[in-house]
Amino acid sequence: MTSQPIQVVADLHTHTTCSDGVLSPIELITKAEQRGLQALAITDHDNLDAHRHLRDLGYNGPLRLISGVEISCYDFGREIHVLAYNVDVDDASLQEYEAFYRNDRARRAEEMVANLHQARAPISYQEVIDEAAGAPIGRPHVASVLVRRGFVPSIQAAFDVYLDVGKPGYAAKTPFPVAQAVEMIHAAGGTLSIAHPGRYFTDPAMFLPLVKTGVDGIEVYHPSHWHVTREFYRVMCQQHGLLVTGGSDFHGSREYDEANFGTFGLTAAGFEEFAATIASRHASVPKHD
């Protein structure tokens, strides 16, 4: 007797052309509808442009859209990403954050280009700008230029050889503590979940201080998490009263994205709990005229 596959109804971690994804917001929504998803959170890196764009388009299809953003923090001696959900896209503090990180990403890209020249992989900053096509610049845009120029055979190789922490092309982001992200997102009526923690923390003792920053949940279901990792973080959510989240981290530029989309996320029961929690958080924030 074989077990039935788990049916995912909500993907809470995706990217579009507004950061480093290959599909436009409406193209991603169409794909999600075709996969039979009921809910989707677009969580572009450090900006909410996709949600403003969709609001302007007046999307009113069957898919439940959840405003989201993946916030780049640097804390505890490492880069940590935090997923924020159900935020007010017009919140002034969030817009200040978006402007700050757009500028910081540009500064970082210039440093990476300079570092790559020293590493004998000369590319130009203008090439990176062109690759980003108006989106906030990220390392994947630099990686794409390195691939196109023939310095590496793939995006992954670009990170492995040049762009990961400790590699010759790497440039650090400006520190942004997780606790500061928590304060900002809670003030905007949002809920926070630590993105793919298995990438950053292999020692549970190191992870516990992060839980104490005031985050609301943990991304338990992610393609980078093996079964043991998922179970560890699921139990941690249970022990600390944290929300379970999950998603495919879809970009569309990697060979495994297609298989992961619609496979990683929340079931109907999990999404019902998630939706109730984010609604409660949003309702508890005082509204100002």
Phi, psi and omega in degrees: 000120181266146179280150179284141178295148178288131181266115178274129179247345183222127174251117187252022180206096181216162182226151180233187177294352176285350168226257184238025174269170183256346179258144174291164179306316182289327176294321178293319177299315179300318179296318180295320177298318181294330179279355178084015177289150179258338182215149183214133170248119171273122186234062180296157183290116168060022174202155182246023185300324182300320183288325176292322179297315180293326176297319179294325178288338181074038180301130179220036180282188185285343185283133174278119181262135180242122179296134183207164177204142175262112186269131180269109176253154169231112189202160179054030176076019182202165175281131180228132178257139180235130179267128179247136185234150172059042180268159175281112185291347178259008180298131186296319181294322177295321179294324175295319178298315180301316180295319179299312185284334174297317178292321181292324177295322178294316177300316181295320180297320178298320178295319179298317179299316178297318179296321180293327175299317179295331181269012177064037172230067187288113170237168182254153177297326179296324177298321180292317177301315180297321180294322180290334175052044176094345178281158174304133187289136177226171179302325177301329178291319176296317180299319180297321178294318179299321178293312183297326180278355174086013179282334178218158182275344185205166176300315180299320179295325179298319177290316183297323186267322190238324200250348177287166179305131180089351179272161190296337181265357187291143171224135186280149172283161173293132181304136177218102186295149178299320180300326178291321176296320178300312180299316182295314184288320177297322178295333179269009177082014186261173180236139185245143176225137178288123183283140175026063184297338179299340178285332188254329191234115174254347180251113181304327181296330178282336183280329185301319177300330178292322178299327184282359179285347180107010177296156186262340186200179179225136175283094182283317185261107182211146183302335182277353182264121172285172184305315182297321179295315179300316182294321179300312183285332175295316178294322179297321176299317180297317183291327186252009178065037182258154181281138175271126174235171181190154178187171186275343187058041185293129172243326181090357183257355184245149189296335182268354182301318184298317181288329183282331184292123184089356181255327180249131181159211182247146172284176180301317180294318180295321181289326178300317178294317179300312183298320179295321181292314182291329177292320179295317179299314183295320182292336184278352181274126180299137178264139182247137179281000000 
